[in-house]
Amino acid sequence: MSWLSRRFPVLSRRDFLLLLADRLIAPGALAFSIVGVSFAVLDAGGTPADLSYVIAAQLAPCLIFCLVGGVIADRIAPQKVVAASNLLVAVGEGTFGVLVLTGHPRLWQMMLLEVVTGSGIATFYPASQALLPALVPARELQQASSLSRLAMNMAMMTGAAVAGVVVAAVGAGWALTICGAGVAATVPFLLSIRARTVRAPSSSSMLRDLREGWSEFRSHTWLWVIVAQYCLVMMAWFGGFEVLGPVVAKQHLGGPAAWGAVMAAQSVGLVAGGLLSLWKAPRHPMRTVAGVGVILALTPLALAMLWPLALVCVVAFVVGTATEYMMVVWTVAMARNIRPEALARASGYDGLGSMAATPVGSLIAGPAATAIGVRNTQYGAAALIAVVSALALIPRDVRRRTNPPAPPEPVAEPDPAAVLAAGS
């Protein structure tokens, strides 16, 4: 451990280690939901359309709660918001699991519980973006972001593998119950973190806070351009890959096992991307973030062209690596270029914009594939992703922006006695 602390100084920080515990346990538990929800719906007699509705119900709260979560996280300590978000996920998935174990849940019940889960996921993102910079000095932010996301991806990769075995052995109900219990177990770790909000207490209304967050968001050209890009990129990618990918796997690649191999390759790529981000940071971060969008077009393109399974897995690995590297770069760029007291609210608009059209992609992919064919729909998704990403590179602020240098001087650690006194 001493060698690791010398190599990665951020590992000597108590609050970061507590956050790291959350980012190991919660994503690993949430992986049981990713596997369990789909099979719970199908095992209850649901159709693929029913599954689309349940997944859309989880995604829809992002349209509201990303913004609300950002305002709240700028008002109170962000770790408390993350803890509350985890509790929402635990209630939604845990209750879903109990319903599956005790009977046959109805479609409206499954959708309602996924709205609860989706609300927790949506409020988590802006609070999480604001929390990490509050725990570590700026010079360690790249390292902290890389390690925390690496922990998340490794936990999710391991959790997904175990969840598949659990669902096959004892059913989706137990997987969802395990998810609820695991996510709830992170709350004590989060509430032990000492970070406080960087914004002075305010009596301003939520509407005014939202307006101020919007002003901060639109004042940065690089920010709103990239968010607009990924709004369309994620819509096309989710429909062309996540929704139609299993269809291609079933018809041409060998079925569920083949799709599992593609997902595994992408997960390994996420871990590789985290390791890459520890080694090198780009000089022009926005150029990197926009350019990765073009790489995302490769997965629907590979499926549309019916490439061999091994080659599709290679593409999934490359896309996973690029995506994770981009996410670390984006997290650091947001923290270094946006005022700390507005970071959570700006991140709320980021999360809302980036994911706003994803439910649309989920809902239109099936009808589009029926009307013009699966391959043509995937070709269209790949073309849209590539064109939009190329257009995002046009603004000078995207192509030329560099991160401000991290301050070299050490940041004083808070006195624990003073923190406890302030809390009292």
Phi and psi in degrees as a GROMACS rama.xvg file:
@    title "Ramachandran Plot"
@    xaxis  label "Phi"
@    yaxis  label "Psi"
@TYPE xy
-64.1882  -37.8021  SER-2
-64.4623  -41.8682  TRP-3
-63.6491  -39.3642  LEU-4
-65.8758  -35.5601  SER-5
-69.6393  -39.3838  ARG-6
-73.6051  -38.2427  ARG-7
-126.386  87.421  PHE-8
-55.8843  -25.9603  PRO-9
-63.9356  -21.8124  VAL-10
-72.5624  -8.15943  LEU-11
-89.2576  -0.302136  SER-12
-94.9892  121.534  ARG-13
-56.4746  -49.9341  ARG-14
-64.536  -35.4222  ASP-15
-66.6798  -37.7712  PHE-16
-65.0297  -36.548  LEU-17
-65.0702  -41.6955  LEU-18
-63.6642  -39.0704  LEU-19
-63.7379  -34.7637  LEU-20
-61.9517  -43.3209  ALA-21
-61.3703  -40.5953  ASP-22
-79.9148  -6.14574  ARG-23
-91.9276  -41.2959  LEU-24
-80.7909  -49.9562  ILE-25
-62.7348  -48.7958  ALA-26
-64.2766  -36.4386  PRO-27
-61.8754  -40.5289  GLY-28
-69.5135  -39.8247  ALA-29
-64.9178  -26.0115  LEU-30
-61.0282  -29.6947  ALA-31
-65.9885  -29.2909  PHE-32
-71.4105  -40.9786  SER-33
-58.5683  -40.2177  ILE-34
-81.625  -42.0814  VAL-35
-69.7422  -38.4964  GLY-36
-61.3126  -48.2423  VAL-37
-59.072  -47.3166  SER-38
-72.7191  -28.9056  PHE-39
-64.9015  -42.8145  ALA-40
-64.9297  -48.1197  VAL-41
-68.2783  -39.2929  LEU-42
-67.8683  -23.5509  ASP-43
-84.0385  7.01097  ALA-44
92.8608  10.5781  GLY-45
-72.9724  152.674  GLY-46
-93.1412  168.358  THR-47
-55.7021  -34.059  PRO-48
-64.7342  -40.83  ALA-49
-60.3189  -40.8864  ASP-50
-62.803  -39.4686  LEU-51
-60.5814  -41.2013  SER-52
-65.2575  -40.417  TYR-53
-66.6523  -43.0919  VAL-54
-65.6699  -41.5203  ILE-55
-62.8614  -34.6247  ALA-56
-63.8274  -32.7483  ALA-57
-73.2832  -34.9206  GLN-58
-78.811  -30.6905  LEU-59
-58.9049  -39.1325  ALA-60
-58.829  -18.6383  PRO-61
-56.6063  -29.5263  CYS-62
-64.9815  -22.2656  LEU-63
-113.858  -51.6352  ILE-64
-79.5356  -15.711  PHE-65
-61.403  -43.2326  CYS-66
-70.7537  -45.6321  LEU-67
-61.9529  -43.1812  VAL-68
-62.4238  -36.2517  GLY-69
-65.0119  -42.7424  GLY-70
-64.1185  -44.9462  VAL-71
-64.0608  -41.386  ILE-72
-70.2063  -21.0159  ALA-73
-84.2407  -10.9459  ASP-74
-97.8878  -37.5847  ARG-75
-126.585  172.977  ILE-76
-56.6106  125.542  ALA-77
-63.917  -27.8857  PRO-78
-66.0961  -26.6509  GLN-79
-70.5201  -35.561  LYS-80
-66.9621  -42.2922  VAL-81
-61.9745  -41.0087  VAL-82
-62.2578  -43.2645  ALA-83
-64.6126  -38.0194  ALA-84
-62.2121  -43.2646  SER-85
-63.4331  -36.4658  ASN-86
-65.7103  -38.0816  LEU-87
-61.1954  -44.6243  LEU-88
-62.0745  -42.0234  VAL-89
-62.4764  -42.2444  ALA-90
-65.7972  -46.0966  VAL-91
-62.9108  -52.6148  GLY-92
-76.0223  -36.8361  GLU-93
-63.3935  -43.9904  GLY-94
-65.5573  -39.8555  THR-95
-56.4586  -46.2358  PHE-96
-61.8628  -42.001  GLY-97
-63.7084  -40.2084  VAL-98
-62.8418  -40.5287  LEU-99
-65.558  -40.331  VAL-100
-71.0719  -27.8913  LEU-101
-100.686  -4.23728  THR-102
171.813  -154.794  GLY-103
-110.467  104.446  HIS-104
-66.4689  145.174  PRO-105
-83.6044  162.066  ARG-106
-59.1868  -44.0278  LEU-107
-64.956  -33.4368  TRP-108
-67.7241  -43.4  GLN-109
-63.412  -41.4615  MET-110
-65.1952  -42.5747  MET-111
-62.5169  -43.4577  LEU-112
-67.9268  -33.2155  LEU-113
-72.6904  -25.3306  GLU-114
-64.4408  -41.3816  VAL-115
-61.6005  -48.1124  VAL-116
-61.1973  -45.6216  THR-117
-62.7958  -32.9138  GLY-118
-64.4013  -40.6739  SER-119
-64.9599  -43.3281  GLY-120
-63.6074  -39.4317  ILE-121
-67.4323  -41.4464  ALA-122
-74.3166  -22.7351  THR-123
-63.0785  -42.955  PHE-124
-60.0262  -55.5493  TYR-125
-64.9581  -35.997  PRO-126
-66.699  -39.7471  ALA-127
-65.132  -38.8347  SER-128
-62.4109  -36.0992  GLN-129
-81.4171  -23.4198  ALA-130
-73.3764  -47.2858  LEU-131
-58.5109  -47.2444  LEU-132
-63.4322  -19.9234  PRO-133
-80.1181  -11.6232  ALA-134
-101.69  -23.7902  LEU-135
-131.453  152.355  VAL-136
-68.0242  159.097  PRO-137
-59.4807  -34.1064  ALA-138
-68.1661  -17.7077  ARG-139
-105.465  7.45035  GLU-140
-67.1482  -43.2242  LEU-141
-60.312  -43.543  GLN-142
-65.0909  -44.4821  GLN-143
-65.0492  -42.9515  ALA-144
-63.5966  -43.197  SER-145
-63.0986  -46.8785  SER-146
-66.2316  -40.2732  LEU-147
-68.0718  -41.8105  SER-148
-71.2714  -33.3475  ARG-149
-62.4823  -43.1376  LEU-150
-62.0367  -43.0026  ALA-151
-60.4781  -46.0096  MET-152
-70.4331  -39.0156  ASN-153
-65.7185  -39.2035  MET-154
-65.6377  -41.8859  ALA-155
-68.0879  -38.7335  MET-156
-62.6167  -46.1327  MET-157
-66.9162  -42.6433  THR-158
-61.8463  -39.5115  GLY-159
-64.2608  -39.8085  ALA-160
-64.4368  -45.0853  ALA-161
-67.7033  -38.068  VAL-162
-62.2716  -38.7887  ALA-163
-59.7419  -40.6065  GLY-164
-67.074  -41.7088  VAL-165
-63.9108  -45.3731  VAL-166
-61.8956  -42.7962  VAL-167
-66.3717  -35.172  ALA-168
-84.6561  -46.326  ALA-169
-126.11  -3.08569  VAL-170
105.829  162.536  GLY-171
-68.6047  -29.1617  ALA-172
-60.0831  -43.8078  GLY-173
-66.7331  -36.2631  TRP-174
-62.3483  -43.6179  ALA-175
-68.2522  -36.6696  LEU-176
-65.3182  -40.7709  THR-177
-62.0843  -40.2933  ILE-178
-58.0326  -49.2156  CYS-179
-60.2526  -44.4549  GLY-180
-66.8953  -41.0288  ALA-181
-65.3497  -44.2376  GLY-182
-66.1906  -39.4112  VAL-183
-63.5131  -29.7166  ALA-184
-67.3889  -14.8542  ALA-185
-82.2107  -15.4773  THR-186
-59.177  -45.1006  VAL-187
-58.496  -38.0179  PRO-188
-61.9593  -45.1353  PHE-189
-65.9385  -41.2639  LEU-190
-72.362  -12.0798  LEU-191
-85.7892  -9.37603  SER-192
-72.6023  139.843  ILE-193
-95.1688  -1.36408  ARG-194
-62.2662  142.788  ALA-195
-120.597  164.347  ARG-196
-62.4792  143.129  THR-197
-86.3981  -1.35806  VAL-198
-103.321  136.14  ARG-199
-65.3722  147.921  ALA-200
-54.5275  140.142  PRO-201
-137.423  146.375  SER-202
-99.9505  9.86892  SER-203
-67.4731  154.304  SER-204
-74.7369  161.981  SER-205
-63.0497  -36.7243  MET-206
-62.055  -41.406  LEU-207
-65.9853  -40.3711  ARG-208
-61.3005  -39.2148  ASP-209
-64.8138  -39.8041  LEU-210
-64.6658  -41.5138  ARG-211
-65.2216  -39.2675  GLU-212
-63.4661  -39.4937  GLY-213
-65.0332  -39.8513  TRP-214
-61.9273  -42.1324  SER-215
-64.2946  -41.4782  GLU-216
-63.7233  -49.5799  PHE-217
-78.4553  -11.0592  ARG-218
-75.9922  -12.8289  SER-219
-108.71  107.418  HIS-220
-59.0574  -45.0788  THR-221
-57.8597  -33.7678  TRP-222
-71.7189  -53.6306  LEU-223
-72.8686  -27.3974  TRP-224
-66.7656  -46.4375  VAL-225
-65.407  -40.1769  ILE-226
-65.047  -41.8877  VAL-227
-61.9546  -40.2752  ALA-228
-57.9237  -51.8235  GLN-229
-75.4717  -16.5085  TYR-230
-60.0206  -47.5895  CYS-231
-78.1832  -36.5668  LEU-232
-61.5948  -47.3139  VAL-233
-68.3671  -34.1643  MET-234
-60.0226  -49.8135  MET-235
-69.8333  -41.7875  ALA-236
-66.6527  -42.7473  TRP-237
-63.9378  -43.1863  PHE-238
-68.9212  -45.196  GLY-239
-74.6384  -30.2266  GLY-240
-107.613  -57.5822  PHE-241
-68.1449  -39.4379  GLU-242
-85.9614  -49.1887  VAL-243
-88.4299  -15.0181  LEU-244
-56.981  -49.4537  GLY-245
-60.3112  -29.9765  PRO-246
-64.2349  -46.2448  VAL-247
-64.6137  -41.0595  VAL-248
-61.0522  -40.4163  ALA-249
-68.4284  -39.0791  LYS-250
-84.6419  -30.7408  GLN-251
-130.467  -21.8171  HIS-252
-105.031  -13.5606  LEU-253
124.195  3.50037  GLY-254
97.0205  -159.476  GLY-255
-57.4091  -37.6489  PRO-256
-62.2507  -38.2481  ALA-257
-65.504  -43.0811  ALA-258
-66.119  -35.8944  TRP-259
-61.8182  -37.5003  GLY-260
-65.2535  -39.2088  ALA-261
-64.238  -44.0394  VAL-262
-63.8108  -38.6983  MET-263
-65.0686  -41.6581  ALA-264
-62.315  -40.3162  ALA-265
-65.4639  -39.2284  GLN-266
-64.5488  -41.9045  SER-267
-62.4031  -37.2448  VAL-268
-62.634  -37.2336  GLY-269
-61.2465  -41.7617  LEU-270
-64.619  -43.032  VAL-271
-61.7852  -38.2261  ALA-272
-64.0311  -37.6973  GLY-273
-63.7665  -41.6434  GLY-274
-65.0561  -39.8851  LEU-275
-62.2966  -39.154  LEU-276
-67.6741  -24.4404  SER-277
-70.4814  -26.7466  LEU-278
-88.5583  -37.9456  TRP-279
-147.792  136.502  LYS-280
-111.686  137.424  ALA-281
-73.6261  150.068  PRO-282
-72.7408  -35.2443  ARG-283
-115.643  87.5563  HIS-284
-63.9558  -38.7707  PRO-285
-70.378  -33.9301  MET-286
-62.5527  -38.7677  ARG-287
-66.5171  -46.3401  THR-288
-62.1244  -45.2271  VAL-289
-66.3339  -40.1056  ALA-290
-66.0862  -31.8239  GLY-291
-62.3574  -27.761  VAL-292
-55.4307  -38.3646  GLY-293
-62.2857  -39.1798  VAL-294
-64.0946  -33.7674  ILE-295
-61.0123  -24.2344  LEU-296
-66.4184  -17.1358  ALA-297
-66.6534  -33.7118  LEU-298
-69.5489  -50.7981  THR-299
-64.3267  -30.5578  PRO-300
-65.8045  -44.4275  LEU-301
-61.6359  -38.7996  ALA-302
-71.041  -39.3626  LEU-303
-64.2007  -35.0013  ALA-304
-86.3242  1.40407  MET-305
54.8418  47.4718  LEU-306
-66.1967  156.449  TRP-307
-58.8938  154.134  PRO-308
-55.2016  -43.2  LEU-309
-60.3586  -39.925  ALA-310
-71.7859  -37.2171  LEU-311
-62.0254  -39.1638  VAL-312
-64.4969  -39.0789  CYS-313
-62.2833  -43.7561  VAL-314
-62.2605  -43.0912  VAL-315
-61.9646  -39.0321  ALA-316
-62.7043  -45.6324  PHE-317
-62.7757  -44.4637  VAL-318
-64.4459  -41.047  VAL-319
-61.6614  -42.9933  GLY-320
-62.2394  -48.4347  THR-321
-64.2078  -39.975  ALA-322
-64.832  -45.5054  THR-323
-67.6473  -41.1377  GLU-324
-59.422  -43.0725  TYR-325
-62.5292  -40.2432  MET-326
-65.114  -38.1669  MET-327
-65.9512  -45.598  VAL-328
-58.8729  -42.8948  VAL-329
-65.6608  -44.1214  TRP-330
-59.7023  -44.7335  THR-331
-67.4533  -41.6589  VAL-332
-63.3997  -41.1995  ALA-333
-61.5418  -45.6801  MET-334
-65.8884  -33.6332  ALA-335
-88.2004  -17.4309  ARG-336
-112.398  -5.51381  ASN-337
-119.681  140.321  ILE-338
-55.5628  133.858  ARG-339
-55.9057  -38.0633  PRO-340
-72.1719  -9.84186  GLU-341
-117.063  3.44989  ALA-342
-63.9511  -43.7603  LEU-343
-64.4929  -41.407  ALA-344
-67.5088  -41.6338  ARG-345
-63.2147  -37.3053  ALA-346
-66.9041  -30.8053  SER-347
-62.8588  -45.1537  GLY-348
-66.1873  -34.1885  TYR-349
-61.3652  -51.1993  ASP-350
-62.7701  -41.4501  GLY-351
-62.6889  -49.5047  LEU-352
-65.39  -41.7617  GLY-353
-67.2558  -32.8276  SER-354
-108.048  -1.19363  MET-355
-58.4073  -39.4476  ALA-356
-93.5947  -1.27751  ALA-357
-61.0693  -43.5823  THR-358
-59.6227  -32.9299  PRO-359
-64.2708  -43.7706  VAL-360
-59.9293  -39.1546  GLY-361
-65.6057  -38.4678  SER-362
-80.5443  -29.5108  LEU-363
-94.8253  -15.3306  ILE-364
-61.8017  -45.4116  ALA-365
-62.2982  -53.98  GLY-366
-59.3071  -37.8877  PRO-367
-64.6214  -41.6349  ALA-368
-64.0137  -35.9827  ALA-369
-66.9491  -37.6626  THR-370
-78.2897  -42.6087  ALA-371
-120.688  -1.77126  ILE-372
100.663  150.26  GLY-373
-62.8947  -47.1241  VAL-374
-63.3152  -44.1573  ARG-375
-64.5621  -36.8966  ASN-376
-64.0538  -41.3014  THR-377
-70.5341  -37.0476  GLN-378
-59.8319  -43.2577  TYR-379
-63.2206  -40.5428  GLY-380
-63.313  -44.5504  ALA-381
-62.5853  -42.1098  ALA-382
-64.8873  -42.3457  ALA-383
-62.4231  -43.6329  LEU-384
-59.7448  -47.7473  ILE-385
-65.6251  -43.7077  ALA-386
-66.4448  -46.7089  VAL-387
-62.7598  -39.4028  VAL-388
-67.9784  -36.5866  SER-389
-65.9568  -40.2595  ALA-390
-65.423  -32.3266  LEU-391
-65.5539  -19.6257  ALA-392
-83.4704  -3.8078  LEU-393
-70.1314  -47.8578  ILE-394
-58.7587  136.827  PRO-395
-61.2581  -35.5247  ARG-396
-65.1053  -27.4974  ASP-397
-77.3333  -43.5693  VAL-398
-74.489  -33.6341  ARG-399
-105.108  -13.8138  ARG-400
-65.1504  136.6  ARG-401
-120.682  155.527  THR-402
-69.9723  139.675  ASN-403
-63.717  144.932  PRO-404
-64.6757  144.543  PRO-405
-71.8776  140.302  ALA-406
-63.3638  133.397  PRO-407
-76.963  -23.0507  PRO-408
-75.3514  146.494  GLU-409
-64.9614  149.174  PRO-410
-97.8043  126.428  VAL-411
-63.8197  135.968  ALA-412
-76.4294  141.892  GLU-413
-67.5141  146.625  PRO-414
-73.4851  120.778  ASP-415
-55.78  -37.5101  PRO-416
-65.2268  -39.727  ALA-417
-66.5701  -38.8338  ALA-418
-62.9566  -44.6971  VAL-419
-64.3463  -38.7508  LEU-420
-63.9426  -43.0597  ALA-421
-64.0775  -40.118  ALA-422
-64.3193  -35.6688  GLY-423
